[in-house]
Amino acid sequence: MKRILTGDTPTGKLHLGHFVGTLENRVKLQSEYEVFIILADTHALTTLSETPEKIKEYTKEVLLDNLSVGLDPKKITFFKESEIAEIYELASIFSMYVSHNRALRNPTIKDEISSKGLGDQFSLGFINYPILQAADILCVKAELVPVGKDQEAHLEQTREIARTFNKISNSEIFPDPKALIGRVGKLPGTDGNPKMGKSLNNTIYLSDSTLEVEEKVMGMYTDPKRIHANDPGTVEGNPVFIYLDAFGSDSHRKQINKFKQQYEKGEVGDVEVKKYLTKILNEFLEPIRKRRLDFKDSELDLILKEGAQKTRIIAAETLSELKSLFS
């Protein structure tokens, strides 16, 4: 079977944006590929605001989020980045072939420096993030990487590194990994911000209660030009309707389309549409909440232990193959 590697940086619990961006594809493909999911706890250190204790806590939460959406630990190999020493040696070798200017040109890195107002106050590890990510992917020679749209630039850098070493070795030592983008390229935050994130306080988490979902949906940004319920409103780009389209099933489609027509004519209020979205989201999240309760801490520890053992063997073989080029 061909291999997939994807994963999450444990800086907080996973949200609806993660589901449509990558989790949904993980569930669909888990029987068709050999799937590795990395919990990138070393990557989490680049945030600087997270302590090792919080990262450890979030690692368990993120693992639970993955399992709760329907990923089968008998089919999936889960592992923590920090437990695979070979990844760091691979990243060190890779970094020798990536110029400093190229690392800084990564558009995702540039956007984060700007959006977070970092100026020149960022760590070397922050700049090396895509190189370490390349080592994550190539240590198991993954051929497909389900990612959110904002990770495409990182994956392009992985491909560049793979091609560099294929050229050096005059062989296909590494695959040319392809990105698999989710059906919803990017889900906006509940505040209308194009970016959804814990630090922005604009997320709906997979683990949110029915009440938390209701409160967040009722407070969602809609059409700022619409003052009264009978004012014609804009559907396109409206977060409430983006969420309805993303999470509504075929059985909801007729009502969603009706709401769109009414909204544009000023025949339905925001509150009514939001109540319907609340219903849809809680229907979607309820089985996820229930599955979350099925796993004990001891089971999570065993899943990660077995995953690390399997991944370490494969990564060691990859590293040995790479190092043979220089010996």
Buried (B, 14 or more C-beta within 10 A) or exposed (E): EEBBBBBBBBBBBBBBBBBBBBBBBBBEBBEEBBBBBBBBBBBBBBBEEBEEEBBBEBBBBBBBBBBBBBBEBEEBBBBBBBBBEBBEBBBEBBBEEBEEEEBEEBEBBEEBBEEEEEEEEBEEBBBBBBBBBBBBBBBBBBBBBBBBEBBBBBBBBBBBBBEBBBEEBEEEBBBEBEBBBBEBEBBBBBBBEEBBBBEEEBBBBBBBEEEEBBEBBBEBBBBEEBEEBEEEBBBEEBBBBBBBBBBBEEEBEEBBEEBBEBBBEBBBBBEEBBBBBBBBBBBBBEEBBEBBEEBEEEEBEEBBEBBBEBBBEBBBBBBEBBEEEEE
